[in-house]
């Protein structure tokens, strides 16, 4: 392996795919796979467990080959080398050398055969999403993803896509988030569960040039193509919970309409006086007034506020966990929300008042009993 490349080009490419590495795992297997082929192309791959990112860039090739280079050391040395053209070549079976105007830097490499080999992805894209839509899916679902080793299907976002409608759902048993689109560029019906970490890596990998994200998948894996990058990961096996059964019919017309910003501010103030064991926030709702309150019986601290809102329906007292409630209210892009309630033990539905015609956003939260 022997090629020439500008320091900035290589460093930025490595940086754009380094988000795949876990910050808590400093394994020596955290490597960039550098592969030089014909036609002056350098392919770079970073992987962690079942997730990987690949990118390509142009170089001046002198000799083809490939090597597994420790990620941290390579990034650190490139960070401190002044801007210039670098020569990178493999000097023997276990070392590469970076040559700059001021010196040589020899790095021990690993056997690239230790790392999984790529398979050719010949299938056509099953759907295409633009970056704005993809970020909306992330913002409206990821906060509700569970963390359950016994039920791994809860640890990802369920994609259910057909020609008429597309639904993206996540739940952790305490809260549920659903984002739906009426129209999408697809010609097939698909359903799969994508791990949470994949979305975190994708979001960090997008940049200003990112436009469309093409999606391909097979029985076990899914691939995302954008900006000369490929992100691949294993799908979560199993059946996603039948979430429709969790949604009450809301026969009772108990409905609260309130300004989102003011509600979140009240919740954060009242929370300071709640019991820290269950972070309980209480609501007392009636046609005359709506009150939010909390009490810590151990310290005898308590607080309440009267909410400026519209409430329709029967008198109702209901309680929520503070952290769950704040998470459910996260990333709404609206001024007012509508909250539908049935009874004190039934899940509560929250949705924005104003939304785009082609999309539907709602969240469920289970009250405390």
N, C-alpha and C positions, 0 to 999 in steps of 0.2 A: 504494500500500500504506500503510495507516494503522491501527494497532491499539493497544490498551492491555493491559498484562500486568504481573503482579508479577515483580520481579527474580528472586526465588528460583525461581519456577516455570520461567522461561525458562532460567536458568543450569543448573538441575538437568536439564532436558530436553536441553540441549546437551551437558552433561557425560556423560549416559548413552549418547550415540551418538558421542562424539568418539574412541572407541577405534579407529574405522575408519581414522583418519589414521595414516600411518607416522611414527614418531618421528624417523626418519633423513631423511625427505623434507620439506623446508620449502617446498614449492612454493606459489606464489601461487594455485594452483588448489585448495588445501585450503580449501574454502568450505562454509558451511552454506547450503542453498537454503531460504529462507523463503517460504512460499506461503500467502497469506491468501485463503480462499474465503468463501462465504456461510455462514450458520449459526454465526458466531463460532468458527470452527475455524482454527487455525494448523498447517500441516504443515511439518515440518522434515526435511531430508534431508542426510546426510553421505555422501560416496563417495570411494573411492580405487581406481583401476584398475577391476577388474570387481566390486568389492564395495561394497555400500552399506547404510545403515541409515536407516529412516524412522520418525518418531514423530509423534504429534499431541497437541495440548493445546488447552484452551478459552481464548479471548481475547475481549475486547470489540472487535468489528470496526467500524471507521469507513469503511474503503475497502479493497476487495480488490486483490490484486496479488502480485508475487513478485520476489525479488532474490537474488543470489548474494553472500553477505557473507563476507569473509575470516575464517576460523575462529579463528585465534590472537588477533587484535585484539578480536573480539567477546567471546571468553571472558575475555580479560584485563580489559577495561573493566567487564564485568559483575561480575567478581570483586571489584573495588574500589569499586563503587557501593553505598552503604548500602541496606538493605532498604526498598523502597517500590514504588509503582506507577510503571511507565515507559510513556512514549509512544514508539512507534517508527513513523516514517513516511518514505516516500521523497520527498525534496525536489526531486530532478530525476532525469534518466535514469541518472546514475552515482553517486548518493549517497543514503544513508539517514541519518536523524538520530535519535539516542536522546536523549530529553528527560527529565531528572530534576528534582527539586526544587532542585538546586544548579547545574545547567548543561546545556548542549547538547554532544553528541559526534557529530560528522559523520564518517562512514566511507565511503570510496570502495568501490563495489561493482562486480562483474563482470557481464557480460551472461549471464544465466541460460541463454540459447540455446546457449552453448558446452558445456553439460553435457547428458549423455544424458537423454532424456525417458523417463518411466515408461510401462510398458505395463500395461493392466488385466489382473489375474490372475483369470480367471473360473473356473478349474478348482477342483474340490473337493479338500480335503486328502487325500493318499494315505495318511497315517498321522498319529497323534498320540502324542507321547512326553511323559511328565511330566519335570519338571526333574531330579529325582533320577536317573532313568534316563539322561537326556541327559548329565549330568555323569559318570556311570559310564562311558559310551561314551568321553567325552573322556579321562578318567583312565586308561582301560585300552587306549588305542590311540595317542594323539597323540605320545607319546614315541618311537614306532617309525617315524614318518613320515620318508621319505627327503628328500633334497635333491639332485635329479639333473636338470639342465637337458636332458640327452639323453633321459631317460625320465620325462616329466612325470607319468605315471600313478603313479609312486612317491611323488609329492609331496602325497598326500592320503589320506583314509580311505575305504575301499570300504564302501558300504552295500549289503547284499544282504538284502532283506526280502520275506518271503512270509507266507502265512496261518499256517503251522506254526512257522516259526523265522526269526529275524533274526540276521544275522552282520555284525560290524563289524571290519574287518581293516586293518592297516597294516604296512608292511615297508620296510626300507632295505637289504635283502640281507644284512645282518649279524645283525639281529634281526627277529622277527616277533611281532606281538601280535594276538590274536583274542578278541573278547568276543561271546558269543552269548546270545540270549534266546529262551525257548520261546514266550512269548505276547506279542503286541503288538496295538494297535488299528489294524488295516489290513484292506483288502478286495482288495488287488491285489499282484502280484509286481513288484518294482522292483529295479534295480541301477544304481548310479552312484558316481562318485568325487568327493568334496567336498574342496576345498583346505584345507590346514592352517590358514591364517590365518583362515578363516571360523569355525572352532571357537574360536580365541582371542578373536575379537571377540564371538561369542555368549556365551562364558563371562563376559566382562566386562560384558555387557549385562544378564545376569540379575540380579534382585534378590529381596528377600523376598516380593514379590507375585507373582513368576513361578510359574506352576503348570504348565499344559500348553503344549507347543510344537507347533503345527500345521505340517505340512510339505506344500508344494505344489511341483510341478516340471514342467518341459516338456523338450524335447529338449536344450536348451542351458543352462538355468538352474534354480536351486532357490531356494525362498523359505521363510523361517521366520517364523511369526506368533506373537507373545506380547506381553502387557502393552501393547497399543496400539502396538507396534513391528513393523516388517517388516525382516528382513535378507535381502537378495538377493545372489546371486553366480553366476558362471559355473561350470558343472561342468567337470571335467577330462575331455577327450576321450581315448578309447582303451580298451583292454582291460586290466583289472587282472591281474597275474600269477596263474597257476593255483597258488595257494599249497599246495593239498592235496598236490601232488607233492613238496613240500619236507619233509613230515612223515614221518619214518621209522616203520616198524611196531613197532619196539622189541620184537623177538622175544626178545632177551636181557633177563633180569629184573634189570638193573642199576638200582637205585633208592636214592636218598638222601632221607631225611626229616630235616629240621633246623628249628630255630627261626629264623624270618626275621630278627628283630632281632639275634640273636647272630651270624648269618652275615654280615649287612651290616657289623656292627662289626668283625669279624675281617678282612673284605675291605679295609675302609678303613685298618686298621692295617698290614696286610701290604703294601698298595699303596705305602706310603711307601718300601719297599725294592726296588721293581720297577725294571726298566729303562725309562727314560722314552721310548724310541723306540717300543716296542710295548705298554707298560703291562701286561706279562704277569703274570697270577696263575695259579699252578699248584695242582692238587689231586692228591693221591695217595690213592686210595681202596682199602680192603680191609676184610674182615670184622673184622679185629682193631682197626684204627683208621683214621681219616680225617685227613689232614694238608693244610693250606693253607700254601703257601710262595712266596717270591719272592726273586730275587737280582739285584743290579746288578753285573755283572762288571767294569764300568769302575771303580766305587768300592769294590768288594769288600764292599759292604753286603748282608746277607741276613737273612731272618727266616722263622720258621715257627711255626705254632700247631697244636695238636691240636684238632679240632672235636668238640664234644659232639653226636652225631647217631646215627642208625641207618642202616647201609648194608647192602644186600642185593645179592649178585651177585659177578661175577668181579673180580679186582684190575684197577684201571684208573688210568692217569695221564692227565690232561687239563688243558688250559690255556685261559684266556679273556683277552680284553682287559678291563681294569678298568672303563673307561667304559661299554662295552657291558653288562657284567655288572651294574653298579649301575643302569643304566637299566632293564634287564629286571626287576630286583627292586623298582622304584619303584611306589608306589601299590597294592601288595597290601594288602588289609584283612584280614589273618589272622595268626595266631601262628606256624603252621608251614606249610612248603611241601614239595612232593614234586618231586624232580628225577629225571627218567628219562634214562638214558644208554644208547647203543648201542655206539659205538666212538669212538676219539679224533677221527675226522674227521666224524662224523655230527652233525647238529644236536641240541641238548639241549632237552628239553621241561621247562618249569617251570610248576607250577600250585599253587593254594592247596589245603591239606588240607580246610578248611571253606569251603563256598560255598553260596549259596542254590540251592534245587532247580531254580528256573526259569532259572538263568543258568550259563554255562560260561565260565571264564577260563583261558587258557593263553598262554604265550609260548615262542618258540623263540630260541635263540642259537647261532650257528655258532662252534665252538671255533677257537682258533689252532692252526696246524700247525707 
